[in-house]
Every structure is written in C-alpha cells, then in structure tokens.
Amino acid sequence: MPKSSSSNAQLPPPPGRDAALFLDFDGTLVGLAATPEAIEVPPALVPLLSDLRDLLGGALAVVSGRQIDAIDRFLAPLRLPAAGEHGVQRRDAKGGMQEQRPPDLVPILDVANELARIHEGLLVERKHGAIALHYRLAPQLEAVCRDAMARAIEGRPQLELMHGKFVFEVKPSGVNKGLAIEAFMTEAPFAGRTPVFAGDDTTDESGFAVVQPRGGVAIKVGAGPSLALHRLESPRAVYEWLVQARDLLAAPDHHKASPRSPA
C-alpha cells in the first residue's frame, strides 16, 4: 500500500553508470494537457534522452500508458526501448516487439462512445489492447465514468478497470508497468543493473513496487501518497534531474568521483 507523502519523501540521487533508467511519459517527461495530443515536448528533451541512453549503455526505457507508436512520434527521431499501454506492448533494446493479443473490446468501446455522445467533455481513446475514457475536461463526471466502465466489464475477468489521472482505462488483467520493468530487467542491457523508475500516477505504483525491493530508486513525480521513497515536484524538476545525471555521467572523472547507484 502507498506509504510515503510529499513531506517525508527524499530527493532522488542521480543515477550512476550501473543504473537501468525507466521513465514514465505523461506527467513525468512532459506536462499533462487537456487532451493526449495537446502535450508539448520540450525541444531539449529528445537530445537529453539520447545522451542518457548512450551514457547508460542503452539501459533507458520509456514505460507509459500510451501506445509505443505515439511515444515514437513525440520523441522522433529517437526510438527507445519502451513499454506501451502499461505493458500490453513492449519493445526491447534490439527493437523486437512483443504485443499481447487484444481482447474483444467492442462492447467497452460502445459504452465509452455512448457516454461521450451524451456528455460533453469526454474523450474516448482506442488503443491496441485497451480503451481509455478521459474526463479531464469534465471532472464532475468521474463517478459516471467509473460506474459505466465498471459495469461494462462485469463478468469479464480477463479485463480490469484502472484509474489514472482523469482517466478510466479498461485493459487486460494481469498487465502493469511493474511486470514490464521486470521483463526488461531480464534482458541486456538492463540485466544486472540498479533499476531507477520515475512516474507520476497511481498506474506507476506497480513499477515502484518492483524497483525498490531490488535495491533501486523509485521516484514519485508530484503530490500524493506513494510507495516511492523519493520525489520530484514536476516534469520540470525531472528534466533538471536528468540534466544533472547526464552531466555527471559525462564527466571524465565520473567513475572516480561519484558513488554508484544505491544498491
């Protein structure tokens, strides 16, 4: 269960050369926006991530609720190892893609589309293996959205309802960011490294639950209770932390002057 709060979490140490760095996208690398397509990617973010990937021997991955092709579009021309849709899709460091066969989501899509037709401000997002119902523009409809999507999956144990920031998402059961990170940690170049994961939402808690028992660093971005023992206040703070990490890793005497990641 979530334990730490904004007041008692610590600032994270910069990742060392032995780190495997996992980063959420929305709310962590980029600020949240009214709609998924309205986000703004800072111009310096892509070269920064490219530098960090190279300095970490390729051990940097994006772990997101978005589809991988959307991540690629926003970070073009960079193509990083990535987990999309909370792990429904996963691309390893060699570029190999693994995708779970999507369940029948037509009934869920019909329910979400009907809600969006009736209520202004709702946005339906059809993914490869999930349906997301966004209510950021109509926060007063949270209970309506939750109840309708919960009813839509009744009697379908292969599906589960997940609540994120102003979104309810129906996805395959037994899929989460923690399992995606575990899968990466069995493969080169991530295996044998110290995992570091930063995320801002309740959907990232499964990732925090994986990295901390491995001696890694979990970083909650923003306010709210969390399992993570470290915290950064905003995507801007994440960016500055990543710049610091890049500069330290690139320093010629880094291997002598800086400690290894916590183990």
GUDO-168660 format. One record per atom (N, C-alpha, C): residue number from 1; x, y, z. Coordinates in Angstrom, 3 decimals. Example, Ala and Ser with C-alpha at 12.3 -4.5 7.8 and 13.67 -1.06 7.14 Angstrom:
% GUDO-168660
 num        x        y        z
   1   13.190   -5.690    7.800
   1   12.300   -4.500    7.800
   1   13.200   -3.300    7.800
   2   12.850   -2.250    7.080
   2   13.670   -1.060    7.140
   2   12.900    0.030    7.870
% end
This chain:
% GUDO-168660
 num        x        y        z
   1    0.841   -1.193    0.000
   1    0.000    0.000    0.000
   1    0.877    1.244    0.000
   2    0.384    2.367   -0.663
   2    1.156    3.599   -0.644
   2    1.460    4.045    0.771
   3    2.688    4.532    0.996
   3    3.124    4.864    2.354
   3    3.675    6.278    2.479
   4    4.510    6.709    1.531
   4    5.169    7.991    1.707
   4    4.254    9.136    1.301
   5    4.577   10.327    1.771
   5    3.847   11.527    1.387
   5    4.840   12.552    0.880
   6    4.309   13.657    0.339
   6    5.190   14.692   -0.204
   6    6.144   15.230    0.844
   7    5.711   15.203    2.110
   7    6.508   15.824    3.160
   7    7.686   14.972    3.615
   8    7.600   13.648    3.476
   8    8.690   12.824    4.002
   8    9.517   12.116    2.931
   9    9.176   12.308    1.654
   9    9.970   11.707    0.589
   9   11.252   12.511    0.376
  10   12.288   11.857   -0.133
  10   13.576   12.492   -0.335
  10   13.803   12.791   -1.809
  11   14.669   13.765   -2.081
  11   15.096   13.998   -3.451
  11   15.918   12.802   -3.919
  12   15.744   12.379   -5.158
  12   16.473   11.191   -5.622
  12   17.929   11.494   -5.924
  13   18.806   10.517   -5.699
  13   20.200   10.681   -6.128
  13   20.269   10.553   -7.646
  14   21.268   11.142   -8.274
  14   21.420   10.948   -9.720
  14   21.791    9.500  -10.010
  15   21.283    8.933  -11.099
  15   21.632    7.544  -11.422
  15   23.103    7.411  -11.776
  16   23.704    6.324  -11.308
  16   25.092    6.051  -11.639
  16   25.208    5.286  -12.941
  17   26.447    4.963  -13.309
  17   26.677    4.261  -14.575
  17   26.071    2.863  -14.586
  18   25.780    2.328  -13.405
  18   25.216    0.983  -13.335
  18   23.690    0.997  -13.311
  19   23.070    2.154  -13.569
  19   21.616    2.257  -13.476
  19   20.927    1.737  -14.738
  20   19.740    1.198  -14.535
  20   18.783    0.948  -15.610
  20   17.659    1.951  -15.381
  21   17.511    2.902  -16.287
  21   16.620    4.039  -16.077
  21   15.303    3.833  -16.820
  22   14.200    3.852  -16.064
  22   12.857    3.691  -16.613
  22   12.064    4.969  -16.331
  23   11.431    5.513  -17.363
  23   10.758    6.796  -17.239
  23    9.337    6.724  -17.793
  24    8.377    7.125  -16.980
  24    7.020    7.354  -17.462
  24    7.057    8.543  -18.419
  25    6.001    8.727  -19.186
  25    5.989    9.807  -20.182
  25    5.117   10.979  -19.718
  26    3.798   10.834  -19.815
  26    2.897   11.925  -19.443
  26    2.961   12.201  -17.945
  27    3.162   13.465  -17.596
  27    3.226   13.842  -16.198
  27    4.595   13.651  -15.581
  28    5.509   13.051  -16.340
  28    6.873   12.816  -15.851
  28    7.890   13.468  -16.780
  29    7.936   13.033  -18.022
  29    8.823   13.676  -19.002
  29    8.187   14.912  -19.616
  30    6.874   14.901  -19.728
  30    6.145   16.050  -20.284
  30    4.983   16.383  -19.357
  31    4.566   17.632  -19.377
  31    3.435   18.045  -18.567
  31    2.127   17.490  -19.100
  32    1.160   17.335  -18.224
  32   -0.167   16.892  -18.631
  32   -0.872   18.000  -19.405
  33   -1.784   17.608  -20.285
  33   -2.519   18.576  -21.096
  33   -3.998   18.190  -21.121
  34   -4.813   19.069  -21.695
  34   -6.258   18.844  -21.717
  34   -6.624   17.579  -22.476
  35   -5.873   17.270  -23.538
  35   -6.082   16.044  -24.303
  35   -4.729   15.387  -24.548
  36   -4.699   14.085  -24.817
  36   -3.411   13.401  -25.018
  36   -2.564   13.990  -26.140
  37   -3.202   14.534  -27.172
  37   -2.449   15.073  -28.304
  37   -1.963   16.494  -28.073
  38   -2.404   17.132  -26.999
  38   -2.082   18.538  -26.774
  38   -0.808   18.746  -25.966
  39   -0.114   17.673  -25.606
  39    1.111   17.837  -24.807
  39    2.189   18.550  -25.619
  40    3.128   19.152  -24.909
  40    4.263   19.818  -25.540
  40    5.550   19.156  -25.066
  41    6.354   18.714  -26.006
  41    7.635   18.086  -25.700
  41    8.720   19.155  -25.750
  42    9.409   19.417  -24.640
  42   10.485   20.419  -24.661
  42   11.522   20.073  -25.728
  43   11.955   21.052  -26.520
  43   12.893   20.766  -27.620
  43   14.171   20.056  -27.169
  44   14.624   20.352  -25.960
  44   15.894   19.763  -25.495
  44   15.726   18.365  -24.926
  45   14.477   17.881  -24.789
  45   14.265   16.588  -24.139
  45   14.816   15.433  -24.968
  46   14.570   15.437  -26.266
  46   14.993   14.313  -27.107
  46   16.514   14.154  -27.109
  47   17.296   15.216  -27.364
  47   18.759   15.026  -27.283
  47   19.235   14.642  -25.884
  48   18.544   15.117  -24.842
  48   18.925   14.733  -23.480
  48   18.731   13.241  -23.271
  49   17.589   12.708  -23.692
  49   17.336   11.271  -23.547
  49   18.315   10.455  -24.395
  50   18.637   10.958  -25.566
  50   19.609   10.265  -26.420
  50   20.964   10.191  -25.746
  51   21.397   11.296  -25.136
  51   22.675   11.301  -24.424
  51   22.665   10.312  -23.267
  52   21.579   10.317  -22.491
  52   21.495    9.417  -21.343
  52   21.493    7.955  -21.781
  53   20.789    7.657  -22.839
  53   20.795    6.277  -23.355
  53   22.214    5.831  -23.678
  54   22.953    6.694  -24.358
  54   24.317    6.332  -24.734
  54   25.213    6.194  -23.504
  55   25.076    7.092  -22.550
  55   25.912    7.064  -21.351
  55   25.607    5.866  -20.461
  56   24.361    5.358  -20.556
  56   23.956    4.194  -19.762
  56   24.037    2.897  -20.565
  57   24.744    2.932  -21.659
  57   24.917    1.718  -22.451
  57   23.625    1.180  -23.021
  58   22.667    2.064  -23.275
  58   21.390    1.650  -23.847
  58   20.324    1.327  -22.832
  59   20.651    1.373  -21.540
  59   19.712    0.940  -20.494
  59   18.779    2.069  -20.060
  60   18.008    2.558  -21.003
  60   16.991    3.575  -20.735
  60   15.740    3.197  -21.513
  61   14.601    3.163  -20.827
  61   13.342    2.793  -21.471
  61   12.226    3.713  -20.997
  62   11.278    3.955  -21.886
  62   10.053    4.670  -21.534
  62    8.994    3.635  -21.191
  63    8.318    3.832  -20.065
  63    7.282    2.905  -19.609
  63    6.009    3.725  -19.436
  64    5.067    3.560  -20.350
  64    3.960    4.509  -20.465
  64    2.624    3.810  -20.662
  65    1.567    4.575  -20.439
  65    0.238    4.100  -20.788
  65   -0.085    4.336  -22.248
  66    0.713    5.132  -22.920
  66    0.484    5.396  -24.339
  66    0.909    4.201  -25.193
  67    0.438    4.184  -26.423
  67    0.927    3.208  -27.380
  67    2.356    3.582  -27.780
  68    3.151    2.585  -28.122
  68    4.550    2.831  -28.447
  68    4.685    3.720  -29.672
  69    3.812    3.577  -30.652
  69    3.943    4.426  -31.833
  69    3.704    5.892  -31.509
  70    2.875    6.171  -30.504
  70    2.673    7.555  -30.084
  70    3.915    8.090  -29.381
  71    4.538    7.264  -28.536
  71    5.783    7.673  -27.880
  71    6.840    7.993  -28.934
  72    6.965    7.125  -29.940
  72    7.943    7.335  -31.003
  72    7.675    8.643  -31.743
  73    6.414    8.935  -31.979
  73    6.054   10.155  -32.706
  73    6.461   11.400  -31.927
  74    6.227   11.394  -30.626
  74    6.564   12.564  -29.821
  74    8.072   12.697  -29.587
  75    8.800   11.578  -29.600
  75   10.242   11.617  -29.340
  75   11.071   11.456  -30.616
  76   10.446   11.521  -31.778
  76   11.168   11.347  -33.050
  76   12.328   12.335  -33.136
  77   13.466   11.873  -33.693
  77   13.711   10.578  -34.346
  77   14.175    9.483  -33.387
  78   14.122    9.732  -32.093
  78   14.600    8.763  -31.105
  78   13.625    7.591  -30.989
  79   14.163    6.379  -30.982
  79   13.356    5.170  -30.761
  79   13.992    4.387  -29.617
  80   13.412    4.543  -28.447
  80   13.953    3.913  -27.246
  80   13.274    2.572  -26.983
  81   13.918    1.697  -26.203
  81   13.166    0.576  -25.645
  81   11.934    1.151  -24.922
  82   10.814    0.475  -25.031
  82    9.591    1.065  -24.474
  82    8.583   -0.009  -24.116
  83    7.797    0.299  -23.082
  83    6.601   -0.472  -22.773
  83    5.417    0.462  -22.981
  84    4.471    0.043  -23.779
  84    3.292    0.845  -24.057
  84    2.049    0.202  -23.488
  85    1.027    1.034  -23.271
  85   -0.244    0.559  -22.729
  85   -0.021   -0.232  -21.436
  86    0.861    0.282  -20.598
  86    1.153   -0.312  -19.283
  86    1.748   -1.714  -19.390
  87    2.297   -2.047  -20.555
  87    2.932   -3.348  -20.732
  87    2.242   -4.265  -21.708
  88    1.109   -3.844  -22.263
  88    0.460   -4.637  -23.312
  88    1.408   -4.773  -24.503
  89    2.134   -3.692  -24.791
  89    3.159   -3.697  -25.830
  89    4.525   -3.507  -25.173
  90    5.559   -4.140  -25.748
  90    6.909   -3.909  -25.229
  90    7.909   -4.099  -26.351
  91    8.798   -3.108  -26.493
  91    9.872   -3.182  -27.477
  91   11.202   -3.244  -26.746
  92   11.975   -4.300  -26.990
  92   13.235   -4.470  -26.274
  92   14.343   -3.633  -26.907
  93   15.529   -3.707  -26.341
  93   16.638   -2.869  -26.786
  93   17.092   -3.207  -28.203
  94   16.796   -4.405  -28.676
  94   17.156   -4.796  -30.042
  94   16.086   -4.401  -31.050
  95   14.984   -3.845  -30.570
  95   13.901   -3.446  -31.460
  95   12.816   -4.483  -31.620
  96   12.974   -5.634  -30.957
  96   11.949   -6.670  -31.050
  96   10.680   -6.259  -30.317
  97    9.542   -6.455  -30.959
  97    8.264   -6.043  -30.393
  97    7.472   -7.246  -29.899
  98    6.942   -7.112  -28.685
  98    6.041   -8.114  -28.125
  98    4.713   -7.435  -27.827
  99    3.629   -8.032  -28.280
  99    2.305   -7.464  -28.042
  99    1.349   -8.567  -27.616
 100    0.618   -8.311  -26.560
 100   -0.417   -9.255  -26.169
 100   -1.559   -9.190  -27.176
 101   -2.140  -10.329  -27.445
 101   -3.306  -10.336  -28.328
 101   -4.444   -9.589  -27.644
 102   -4.990   -8.571  -28.308
 102   -6.014   -7.771  -27.640
 102   -7.307   -8.543  -27.429
 103   -7.962   -8.354  -26.294
 103   -9.257   -8.981  -26.058
 103  -10.333   -8.265  -26.870
 104  -11.535   -8.827  -26.879
 104  -12.663   -8.182  -27.551
 104  -13.084   -6.962  -26.739
 105  -12.804   -5.802  -27.286
 105  -13.099   -4.561  -26.577
 105  -14.270   -3.785  -27.184
 106  -14.930   -4.372  -28.172
 106  -16.022   -3.651  -28.840
 106  -17.128   -3.252  -27.867
 107  -17.577   -4.140  -26.961
 107  -18.617   -3.711  -26.015
 107  -18.163   -2.560  -25.115
 108  -16.889   -2.564  -24.726
 108  -16.364   -1.489  -23.886
 108  -16.320   -0.189  -24.684
 109  -15.874   -0.289  -25.918
 109  -15.803    0.882  -26.785
 109  -17.191    1.478  -27.005
 110  -18.185    0.618  -27.184
 110  -19.555    1.107  -27.389
 110  -20.042    1.894  -26.171
 111  -19.769    1.374  -24.986
 111  -20.186    2.063  -23.754
 111  -19.497    3.418  -23.643
 112  -18.185    3.443  -23.892
 112  -17.431    4.689  -23.778
 112  -17.901    5.710  -24.815
 113  -18.124    5.251  -26.049
 113  -18.575    6.167  -27.093
 113  -19.960    6.735  -26.786
 114  -20.833    5.921  -26.215
 114  -22.167    6.399  -25.870
 114  -22.093    7.456  -24.771
 115  -21.217    7.225  -23.799
 115  -21.035    8.237  -22.753
 115  -20.536    9.550  -23.340
 116  -19.574    9.458  -24.250
 116  -19.021   10.662  -24.855
 116  -20.045   11.372  -25.727
 117  -20.974   10.605  -26.304
 117  -22.026   11.232  -27.116
 117  -22.996   12.016  -26.236
 118  -23.275   11.472  -25.056
 118  -24.253   12.096  -24.164
 118  -23.659   13.269  -23.395
 119  -22.405   13.122  -22.981
 119  -21.786   14.098  -22.080
 119  -20.652   14.847  -22.782
 120  -20.753   16.144  -22.823
 120  -19.707   16.965  -23.414
 120  -18.458   16.941  -22.528
 121  -17.294   16.910  -23.158
 121  -16.041   16.974  -22.420
 121  -15.357   15.636  -22.227
 122  -16.014   14.529  -22.627
 122  -15.388   13.212  -22.512
 122  -14.662   12.873  -23.812
 123  -13.534   12.179  -23.679
 123  -12.741   11.783  -24.840
 123  -12.449   10.300  -24.759
 124  -12.747    9.575  -25.818
 124  -12.502    8.134  -25.878
 124  -11.228    7.885  -26.679
 125  -10.327    7.087  -26.126
 125   -9.078    6.737  -26.794
 125   -9.034    5.230  -26.994
 126   -9.024    4.811  -28.250
 126   -8.941    3.399  -28.601
 126   -7.483    3.025  -28.794
 127   -6.983    2.133  -27.968
 127   -5.605    1.680  -28.067
 127   -5.563    0.273  -28.651
 128   -4.339   -0.272  -28.775
 128   -4.183   -1.622  -29.319
 128   -4.927   -2.644  -28.462
 129   -4.753   -2.557  -27.144
 129   -5.357   -3.553  -26.268
 129   -6.098   -2.949  -25.094
 130   -6.583   -1.723  -25.243
 130   -7.250   -1.056  -24.131
 130   -8.175    0.035  -24.649
 131   -9.112    0.444  -23.804
 131   -9.991    1.574  -24.074
 131   -9.846    2.553  -22.920
 132   -9.505    3.793  -23.238
 132   -9.364    4.821  -22.213
 132  -10.468    5.854  -22.363
 133  -11.074    6.211  -21.251
 133  -12.104    7.240  -21.218
 133  -11.570    8.406  -20.389
 134  -11.236    9.500  -21.064
 134  -10.645   10.673  -20.417
 134  -11.751   11.651  -20.015
 135  -11.656   12.166  -18.778
 135  -12.656   13.130  -18.318
 135  -12.014   14.390  -17.742
 136  -10.801   14.702  -18.186
 136  -10.098   15.882  -17.683
 136  -10.888   17.162  -17.940
 137  -11.608   17.222  -19.059
 137  -12.392   18.410  -19.391
 137  -13.774   18.401  -18.745
 138  -14.102   17.313  -18.054
 138  -15.394   17.210  -17.369
 138  -15.209   16.436  -16.066
 139  -14.437   16.982  -15.129
 139  -14.106   16.240  -13.901
 139  -15.315   15.898  -13.043
 140  -16.404   16.622  -13.225
 140  -17.621   16.337  -12.453
 140  -18.249   15.004  -12.851
 141  -17.778   14.424  -13.954
 141  -18.340   13.168  -14.451
 141  -17.526   11.948  -14.008
 142  -16.640   12.111  -13.054
 142  -15.787   10.998  -12.620
 142  -16.609    9.779  -12.217
 143  -17.586    9.967  -11.348
 143  -18.378    8.834  -10.863
 143  -19.182    8.197  -11.986
 144  -19.722    9.013  -12.871
 144  -20.490    8.490  -14.014
 144  -19.604    7.604  -14.874
 145  -18.394    8.086  -15.162
 145  -17.463    7.312  -15.992
 145  -17.050    6.020  -15.292
 146  -16.713    6.123  -14.019
 146  -16.280    4.945  -13.265
 146  -17.367    3.882  -13.239
 147  -18.572    4.272  -12.916
 147  -19.644    3.299  -12.786
 147  -19.966    2.638  -14.123
 148  -19.990    3.416  -15.192
 148  -20.322    2.854  -16.506
 148  -19.246    1.882  -16.977
 149  -17.978    2.233  -16.790
 149  -16.908    1.350  -17.245
 149  -16.807    0.110  -16.360
 150  -17.103    0.254  -15.076
 150  -17.108   -0.912  -14.189
 150  -18.207   -1.887  -14.583
 151  -19.374   -1.361  -14.897
 151  -20.478   -2.246  -15.333
 151  -20.128   -2.935  -16.649
 152  -19.397   -2.240  -17.512
 152  -19.085   -2.787  -18.831
 152  -18.198   -4.021  -18.759
 153  -17.398   -4.158  -17.690
 153  -16.502   -5.320  -17.601
 153  -17.032   -6.388  -16.643
 154  -18.215   -6.199  -16.096
 154  -18.776   -7.213  -15.200
 154  -18.874   -8.561  -15.921
 155  -18.417   -9.609  -15.257
 155  -18.454  -10.941  -15.851
 155  -17.350  -11.198  -16.858
 156  -16.374  -10.304  -16.929
 156  -15.257  -10.478  -17.868
 156  -13.934  -10.392  -17.078
 157  -13.565  -11.473  -16.411
 157  -12.369  -11.439  -15.550
 157  -11.077  -11.220  -16.308
 158  -11.100  -11.367  -17.625
 158   -9.892  -11.130  -18.416
 158   -9.599   -9.641  -18.582
 159  -10.548   -8.800  -18.125
 159  -10.374   -7.360  -18.213
 159  -10.379   -6.747  -16.818
 160   -9.696   -5.620  -16.682
 160   -9.729   -4.891  -15.416
 160   -9.820   -3.394  -15.684
 161  -10.377   -2.684  -14.711
 161  -10.536   -1.237  -14.812
 161   -9.448   -0.559  -13.998
 162   -8.744    0.368  -14.631
 162   -7.651    1.074  -13.987
 162   -7.981    2.563  -13.955
 163   -7.708    3.202  -12.837
 163   -7.989    4.627  -12.673
 163   -6.685    5.391  -12.633
 164   -6.503    6.297  -13.587
 164   -5.355    7.187  -13.594
 164   -5.808    8.620  -13.395
 165   -4.956    9.569  -13.753
 165   -5.301   10.973  -13.583
 165   -6.328   11.396  -14.637
 166   -7.564   11.558  -14.187
 166   -8.678   11.971  -15.041
 166   -8.904   11.003  -16.206
 167   -8.689    9.724  -15.953
 167   -8.942    8.716  -16.978
 167   -9.298    7.391  -16.324
 168  -10.270    6.703  -16.907
 168  -10.551    5.314  -16.574
 168  -10.196    4.486  -17.795
 169   -9.460    3.408  -17.571
 169   -8.982    2.601  -18.690
 169   -9.280    1.137  -18.440
 170   -9.859    0.497  -19.433
 170  -10.088   -0.948  -19.401
 170   -8.963   -1.606  -20.185
 171   -8.263   -2.527  -19.538
 171   -7.112   -3.189  -20.150
 171   -7.115   -4.654  -19.753
 172   -6.270   -5.472  -20.372
 172   -6.199   -6.879  -19.985
 172   -5.769   -7.043  -18.528
 173   -6.339   -7.980  -17.839
 173   -5.956   -8.262  -16.455
 173   -4.513   -8.766  -16.402
 174   -3.853   -8.491  -15.286
 174   -2.509   -9.018  -15.081
 174   -1.439   -8.342  -15.906
 175   -1.711   -7.135  -16.393
 175   -0.714   -6.361  -17.134
 175   -0.482   -5.074  -16.375
 176    0.787   -4.751  -16.100
 176    1.083   -3.493  -15.428
 176    2.537   -3.089  -15.682
 177    2.869   -1.894  -15.276
 177    4.210   -1.369  -15.527
 177    5.282   -2.131  -14.747
 178    4.931   -2.616  -13.570
 178    5.892   -3.386  -12.798
 178    6.342   -4.637  -13.532
 179    5.399   -5.350  -14.119
 179    5.744   -6.555  -14.877
 179    6.579   -6.209  -16.106
 180    6.280   -5.075  -16.731
 180    7.072   -4.645  -17.890
 180    8.516   -4.364  -17.478
 181    8.700   -3.688  -16.343
 181   10.049   -3.412  -15.857
 181   10.776   -4.708  -15.514
 182   10.071   -5.648  -14.878
 182   10.680   -6.942  -14.571
 182   11.159   -7.632  -15.845
 183   10.367   -7.549  -16.905
 183   10.764   -8.185  -18.161
 183   12.024   -7.531  -18.721
 184   12.083   -6.208  -18.704
 184   13.293   -5.525  -19.164
 184   14.513   -5.953  -18.349
 185   14.323   -6.134  -17.044
 185   15.455   -6.429  -16.159
 185   16.029   -7.832  -16.370
 186   15.369   -8.651  -17.165
 186   15.910   -9.969  -17.506
 186   16.738   -9.932  -18.783
 187   16.769   -8.772  -19.448
 187   17.392   -8.669  -20.765
 187   18.551   -7.671  -20.757
 188   19.496   -7.885  -21.682
 188   20.529   -6.870  -21.927
 188   19.870   -5.667  -22.610
 189   20.332   -4.449  -22.303
 189   21.434   -4.098  -21.410
 189   20.986   -3.777  -19.979
 190   19.741   -4.126  -19.625
 190   19.190   -3.764  -18.320
 190   19.598   -4.743  -17.208
 191   19.750   -6.009  -17.566
 191   20.013   -7.045  -16.565
 191   21.286   -6.738  -15.781
 192   21.205   -6.960  -14.460
 192   22.353   -6.756  -13.591
 192   22.569   -5.326  -13.151
 193   21.727   -4.414  -13.607
 193   21.858   -3.012  -13.237
 193   20.904   -2.660  -12.091
 194   21.063   -1.459  -11.551
 194   20.202   -0.968  -10.485
 194   19.021   -0.224  -11.101
 195   17.781   -0.708  -10.923
 195   16.648   -0.053  -11.574
 195   16.272    1.271  -10.919
 196   15.972    2.246  -11.744
 196   15.510    3.561  -11.308
 196   14.260    3.877  -12.123
 197   13.158    4.189  -11.445
 197   11.898    4.437  -12.155
 197   11.239    5.695  -11.623
 198   10.861    6.587  -12.538
 198   10.151    7.811  -12.184
 198    8.784    7.815  -12.853
 199    7.744    8.117  -12.065
 199    6.389    8.190  -12.599
 199    5.518    9.053  -11.708
 200    4.394    9.501  -12.251
 200    3.578   10.476  -11.522
 200    2.212    9.964  -11.088
 201    1.789    8.804  -11.577
 201    0.390    8.411  -11.418
 201    0.256    7.138  -10.589
 202   -0.979    6.842  -10.213
 202   -1.243    5.602   -9.485
 202   -0.858    4.385  -10.320
 203   -0.907    4.508  -11.636
 203   -0.539    3.407  -12.521
 203    0.953    3.089  -12.470
 204    1.749    3.981  -11.876
 204    3.190    3.754  -11.754
 204    3.572    3.037  -10.460
 205    2.607    2.876   -9.562
 205    2.911    2.268   -8.266
 205    3.409    0.828   -8.408
 206    2.897    0.093   -9.398
 206    3.371   -1.278   -9.600
 206    4.841   -1.291   -9.983
 207    5.290   -0.256  -10.693
 207    6.707   -0.145  -11.024
 207    7.548    0.165   -9.801
 208    7.041    1.058   -8.952
 208    7.763    1.369   -7.715
 208    7.913    0.112   -6.854
 209    6.851   -0.705   -6.838
 209    6.865   -1.926   -6.026
 209    7.882   -2.941   -6.532
 210    8.291   -2.823   -7.783
 210    9.295   -3.726   -8.346
 210   10.705   -3.213   -8.094
 211   10.951   -1.918   -8.313
 211   12.332   -1.443   -8.282
 211   12.892   -1.325   -6.863
 212   12.068   -0.925   -5.893
 212   12.621   -0.719   -4.545
 212   13.092   -2.006   -3.879
 213   12.355   -3.126   -3.963
 213   12.884   -4.363   -3.372
 213   14.163   -4.861   -4.045
 214   14.436   -4.390   -5.256
 214   15.669   -4.757   -5.954
 214   16.839   -3.844   -5.564
 215   16.615   -2.967   -4.581
 215   17.649   -2.017   -4.203
 215   17.698   -0.807   -5.095
 216   16.644   -0.610   -5.892
 216   16.602    0.505   -6.819
 216   15.966    1.746   -6.226
 217   15.736    2.714   -7.096
 217   15.215    4.014   -6.689
 217   13.864    4.244   -7.376
 218   12.831    4.499   -6.570
 218   11.500    4.839   -7.074
 218   11.241    6.310   -6.812
 219   10.771    7.018   -7.845
 219   10.608    8.469   -7.757
 219    9.180    8.841   -8.124
 220    8.450    9.341   -7.159
 220    7.107    9.856   -7.397
 220    7.221   11.295   -7.883
 221    6.564   11.609   -8.997
 221    6.571   12.964   -9.537
 221    5.266   13.648   -9.148
 222    5.366   14.744   -8.417
 222    4.184   15.472   -7.987
 222    3.689   15.028   -6.627
 223    2.494   15.505   -6.274
 223    1.922   15.266   -4.957
 223    1.174   13.939   -4.909
 224    0.810   13.551   -3.684
 224    0.004   12.349   -3.494
 224    0.767   11.246   -2.811
 225    0.046   10.361   -2.103
 225    0.699    9.232   -1.429
 225    1.296    8.265   -2.440
 226    2.369    7.593   -2.037
 226    3.067    6.707   -2.960
 226    3.951    5.741   -2.204
 227    4.210    4.598   -2.826
 227    5.225    3.680   -2.321
 227    6.624    4.260   -2.463
 228    6.802    5.154   -3.433
 228    8.126    5.669   -3.755
 228    8.721    6.442   -2.583
 229    9.989    6.200   -2.305
 229   10.678    6.869   -1.205
 229   11.357    8.158   -1.636
 230   11.343    8.434   -2.945
 230   11.933    9.663   -3.460
 230   10.887   10.435   -4.256
 231   11.106   11.734   -4.395
 231   10.084   12.559   -5.030
 231   10.707   13.749   -5.755
 232   10.120   14.073   -6.904
 232   10.398   15.295   -7.639
 232    9.058   15.987   -7.869
 233    9.055   17.310   -7.844
 233    7.772   18.011   -7.771
 233    7.051   18.165   -9.095
 234    7.745   18.013  -10.222
 234    7.117   18.319  -11.506
 234    7.955   17.761  -12.654
 235    7.386   17.720  -13.873
 235    8.204   17.337  -15.030
 235    9.423   18.241  -15.223
 236    9.294   19.518  -14.871
 236   10.447   20.407  -14.967
 236   11.557   19.946  -14.025
 237   11.171   19.536  -12.810
 237   12.166   19.032  -11.868
 237   12.788   17.733  -12.375
 238   11.991   16.888  -13.032
 238   12.525   15.662  -13.628
 238   13.564   16.012  -14.693
 239   13.224   16.981  -15.535
 239   14.154   17.397  -16.590
 239   15.477   17.877  -15.991
 240   15.401   18.698  -14.958
 240   16.622   19.215  -14.341
 240   17.435   18.093  -13.692
 241   16.743   17.128  -13.114
 241   17.424   15.967  -12.519
 241   18.124   15.151  -13.601
 242   17.465   14.995  -14.750
 242   18.065   14.247  -15.850
 242   19.260   14.987  -16.437
 243   19.193   16.315  -16.512
 243   20.334   17.103  -16.982
 243   21.521   16.917  -16.037
 244   21.255   16.969  -14.735
 244   22.312   16.742  -13.751
 244   22.926   15.352  -13.924
 245   22.067   14.352  -14.137
 245   22.553   12.989  -14.332
 245   23.423   12.897  -15.575
 246   22.960   13.497  -16.671
 246   23.738   13.472  -17.915
 246   25.098   14.113  -17.723
 247   25.124   15.276  -17.059
 247   26.388   15.987  -16.881
 247   27.358   15.198  -15.995
 248   26.832   14.569  -14.939
 248   27.686   13.777  -14.057
 248   28.225   12.537  -14.764
 249   27.355   11.873  -15.514
 249   27.775   10.662  -16.218
 249   28.792   10.971  -17.319
 250   28.686   12.164  -17.894
 250   29.581   12.533  -18.987
 250   30.919   13.060  -18.501
 251   31.017   13.376  -17.201
 251   32.266   13.915  -16.670
 251   33.374   12.873  -16.784
 252   34.563   13.271  -17.242
 252   35.666   12.301  -17.435
 252   36.027   11.532  -16.178
 253   35.914   12.177  -15.016
 253   36.296   11.505  -13.775
 253   35.097   10.982  -13.008
 254   33.944   10.804  -13.701
 254   32.734   10.368  -13.011
 254   32.940    9.050  -12.270
 255   33.645    8.113  -12.895
 255   33.814    6.794  -12.278
 255   34.643    6.860  -11.007
 256   35.412    7.955  -10.852
 256   36.212    8.104   -9.639
 256   35.506    8.953   -8.595
 257   34.753    9.978   -9.078
 257   34.266   10.988   -8.157
 257   32.883   10.719   -7.618
 258   32.064    9.951   -8.333
 258   30.678    9.802   -7.898
 258   30.401    8.386   -7.464
 259   29.545    8.221   -6.454
 259   29.225    6.875   -5.964
 259   28.332    6.135   -6.930
 260   28.286    4.846   -6.788
 260   27.376    4.030   -7.580
 260   25.952    4.265   -7.104
 261   25.012    3.871   -7.944
 261   23.625    3.972   -7.545
 261   23.398    3.158   -6.284
 262   22.413    3.569   -5.437
 262   22.129    2.798   -4.227
 262   21.836    1.355   -4.578
 263   22.334    0.436   -3.784
 263   22.102   -0.993   -4.044
 263   21.375   -1.609   -2.875
% end
